[in-house]
């Protein structure tokens, strides 16, 4: 039909002066056709047309797709021009009687006028051989009657078009239906010589149209979730599942009067140290809602941009052909071809459409992040200058580099002076300018919260958007995909979000570890130790808060893999400060105490490692320090050697001991909390990506190695666990020194009693009371196996101290022997009352003491017989001490020592 108009207008009508009115009518018709084609092209560019890709996938949801006009072409040119003119003038909406009733169901063209030479009944009679693939489409006429089915491979508007090269190419093309239709619309504009005008109109309407589409989608999204808004509010109040879990469990093991401190509960304190609310946390509702919203909007923008790529390539190719025809061969090479090409296309290009699309998306992201437009404009100015510097010289440029002239602009108002851009970057986050005001999108109606931390949920959708756009861009525009929206988001995260995170979380860490309650053990004294926090494991509040903050930071790292190395470094910095604070708390409890100095001695440290009791201690790898089980003789030898070293320290002074039970409880709680944090760090290391060839979204350009930071985190776990072990070692040695301190009183008194005493010695009563009290106070904070380690060294020290005490006695009577036996029984009862200690082993060791002292009641000959039968039960020195001490009523011959030595030497 367009060919008919052009031929008639250019060849015949110009030569006939009497038909000027007809010429005028045809000119008007040409204008009407242009606007109809333009409107239809505009609708299909934004997936609102009948043949749009989105419309074809709606599966019957026709009422949701706006109906647009389809332009038909005819192969029959025998109809009078007046009839065509009359039919168009008589209908203000061209083709309004031929509205398509579905993606592949074009409507009939009827209603009193007929295009393309068909009858007035509105029926179409395509040839049967056009149905190529068996997929039929029904044509619905104005009266609702069925019409013959046609093929979907050959579009309806081409079935009876004038055969030419373009029509034949479209018919044979395997392109999707919406692409064929877009190509047809561009061809129409070329035939009308209206490419520049169409490009100008499309460029002018691009930004407001995209803005309206985004706003409409957000409003629809808000309406769809309006019914669940109450659920989001509830989530805001209660927080995430992990915080609920922490709150309930932390309050469970606190005393009622300790649940609130300064008006805030312990769980509230944990929430207070975090710089973000639960809803804004990495797994919060706001993050999920932001990602869902951006995924939806960016997906729609990508589909729109796909159409712009098709149209832009066609228009640019047409303009380049027209430019070649209009450009003389003698044209100087320094003429600005970009400017001429821009005039031919009306300023429209793929680069321009991508710039505007990304600009609108960037404005939406700024609204979500509560970033002011001034900063966006400043970033745009800097980026414009950077892109301009990439344009090659005229001698080396060609048409394929045309896209580099379209710098990425975030707003319509850009800064022309580069120096101003630097100032705006510094000031743009707090100053509002009059030239960059723009209507918002209403995202606050969809998102529970807005703010800078939502950049974490913006990153992945933008990354996926950039990858999809890059796959569509022609090669000459490839740089635009890298320097657009993704560059803005990455620069925003690097320049604004990460510094903000560091400052906020540093403040939270400082608050967590400097609080007076941070290293204050809290637990019910009547509650036994629990292995998990769910059951009430009383981790120190400060370390629990640090664990929470570290997990939250690594949650941000998982949301933004490219910046995970920076965030892991933040975690390392905070863990290092926390370790220093824990070390300080540890030193405050053990400074200048003998137990702390002893565990640092090489000889004692070596024996403690060889001691079978240390098998319960974790090693640096977080596993039990299990070694080959030593024989009983080797174990006894290690125990004896260690006891000998400790007993040689007598006399033990009270000021060298940790007399404050609260410090001992702190060491126990600190040890367990440090081990908990070390285990948590190791789990975080396993969750942290460690492969250097990790690829995000299949593109190596979005990667960053994080294996080294992961190893550094593991080293922190090692340091925390070592400090936890030192706490246990100090407690064990402290209890052994306490035992020596009390038992050394045996050498300061005479056991020549006049009567049988009913109570143990005072120092034994004091020791057993101290053991019972400290065990009860430490019980909620350490596991049973660790309690066994702490108190398990008392029995061997008490046994050896009791036996060696005989060497310092000059005399002892029968009542004195009974008193010592009574002391051992009292000590046995106190140690056996500790659930984690093997009471049978305690009984056997202290029976050894009673057996030794009861030998003093035997006559010498009976003693020799006992030594003969049990020569290895005691050492030669211990047997010799039995002979040296004076026992009233017992006679020892002068050669007694020789006779015993002779027996032991056999």
Secondary structure, DSSP 8 states (H G I E B T S, - for coil): -HHHHHHIIIIIGGG-GGGHHHHHHHHHHHHHHHHHHHHHHHHHHTT-STT-TTGGGSSS-GGGS---------S---S-HHHHHHHHHT-SSTTGGG--SSTT------SS--STT--TT------GGG--SS-EE--B-TT--B---EESSS-HHHHTS---HHHHHHHH--S-HHHHHHHHHHHHHHHTT-HHHHHHHHHHHHHHHHHHHHHHHHHHHHHHTGGGHHHHHHHHHH--HHHHHHHHHHHHTS-GGGSEETTEEHHHHHHHHSSS-GGGSTTSHHHHHHHHHHHHHHHHHHHHHHHHHHHHHHHHHHHHHHHHHHS-TT--TTS-HHHHHHHHTTT--HHHHHHHHHHHHHHHHHHHHT--HHHHHHHHHHHHHHHHTT---TTT--GGGGGGGS---SSSS--SSHHHHHHHHHHTTT---GGG------GGGT-S--SGGGHHHHHHHHHHHHHHHHHHS-GGGHHHHHSSHHHHHHHHIIIIIHHHHHHHHHHHHHHHHHSTTTT-----TTS---SSGGGT----HHHHHHHHHHHHHHHHHHH-GGGHHHHHHHHHHHHHHHHHHHHHHHHHHHTT-HHHHHHTSHHHHHHHHHSGGGGGSB-TTSSB-------HHHHHHHHHHHHHHHHTT-S--GGGS---HHHHHHHHHHHHHHHHHHHHHHHHHHHS---TT--BTTBGGG----HHHHHHHHHHHHHHHHHHHHHHHHHHHHHHHHHHHHHGGGGGS-B--SS--SS--HHHHHHHHHHHHHHHHHTTTS-HHHHHHHHTHHHHHHHHHHHHHGGG-SBB-HHHHHHHHHHHHHHHHHHHTSTTS-HHHHHHHHHHHHHHHHGGGS-HHHHHHHHHH-TTTS-HHHHHHHHHSB-TT----TTHHHHHHHHHH-
